[in-house]
């Protein structure tokens, strides 16, 4: 009886740490001959490294265009120099990705230029960048797990002694 609630708690606890390829969808837009989707990670974006991934599809057929050229330009808050990169093939072969260094918190704008077989298109989206996260903010789930496991084991023992 006690196994199901414990399993549910463990799954709930682990769900926060799960990560997917691509990250958060920031933009999905048809532009010229393309359907362009932009993803960012981590979520929420904070000052530092940001993984930008772009899915380029043929607008008519939905086919993923693996050989498209994707250029990224991020313009930051006043005084921040623009950050540029050419996106390459990453872990997920369907996405073009690059890591951009967004060093200042504030509102950033991302411009994406796509070229393929003589066609070109440009889309843009906003990137809200928060101040850098404290190191402990990312580590707390891993630090909390051992005491939680010990407490659940002790509770299990206490319940067994009571019923037996």
Secondary structure in CASP SS format (residue, H / E / C, confidence):
PFRMAT SS
TARGET T0000
AUTHOR 0000-0000-0000
METHOD secondary structure of the structure
MODEL  1
X C 1.00
X H 1.00
X H 1.00
X H 1.00
X H 1.00
X H 1.00
X H 1.00
X H 1.00
X H 1.00
X H 1.00
X H 1.00
X H 1.00
X H 1.00
X H 1.00
X H 1.00
X C 1.00
X C 1.00
X C 1.00
X C 1.00
X C 1.00
X C 1.00
X C 1.00
X C 1.00
X E 1.00
X E 1.00
X E 1.00
X E 1.00
X E 1.00
X E 1.00
X E 1.00
X E 1.00
X C 1.00
X C 1.00
X E 1.00
X E 1.00
X E 1.00
X E 1.00
X E 1.00
X E 1.00
X E 1.00
X E 1.00
X C 1.00
X C 1.00
X C 1.00
X C 1.00
X E 1.00
X C 1.00
X E 1.00
X E 1.00
X E 1.00
X E 1.00
X E 1.00
X E 1.00
X E 1.00
X E 1.00
X E 1.00
X E 1.00
X E 1.00
X C 1.00
X C 1.00
X C 1.00
X C 1.00
X C 1.00
X E 1.00
X C 1.00
X C 1.00
X C 1.00
X C 1.00
X E 1.00
X E 1.00
X E 1.00
X E 1.00
X E 1.00
X E 1.00
X E 1.00
X C 1.00
X C 1.00
X C 1.00
X C 1.00
X C 1.00
X C 1.00
X C 1.00
X E 1.00
X E 1.00
X E 1.00
X E 1.00
X E 1.00
X E 1.00
X E 1.00
X C 1.00
X C 1.00
X C 1.00
X C 1.00
X C 1.00
X C 1.00
X E 1.00
X E 1.00
X E 1.00
X E 1.00
X E 1.00
X E 1.00
X E 1.00
X C 1.00
X C 1.00
X C 1.00
X E 1.00
X E 1.00
X E 1.00
X E 1.00
X E 1.00
X E 1.00
X E 1.00
X E 1.00
X E 1.00
X E 1.00
X E 1.00
X C 1.00
X C 1.00
X E 1.00
X E 1.00
X E 1.00
X E 1.00
X E 1.00
X E 1.00
X E 1.00
X E 1.00
X E 1.00
X E 1.00
X E 1.00
X E 1.00
X C 1.00
X C 1.00
X C 1.00
X C 1.00
X H 1.00
X H 1.00
X H 1.00
X H 1.00
X H 1.00
X H 1.00
X H 1.00
X H 1.00
X H 1.00
X H 1.00
X H 1.00
X H 1.00
X H 1.00
X H 1.00
X H 1.00
X H 1.00
X H 1.00
X H 1.00
X H 1.00
X H 1.00
X H 1.00
X H 1.00
X H 1.00
X H 1.00
X H 1.00
X H 1.00
X H 1.00
X H 1.00
X H 1.00
X C 1.00
END
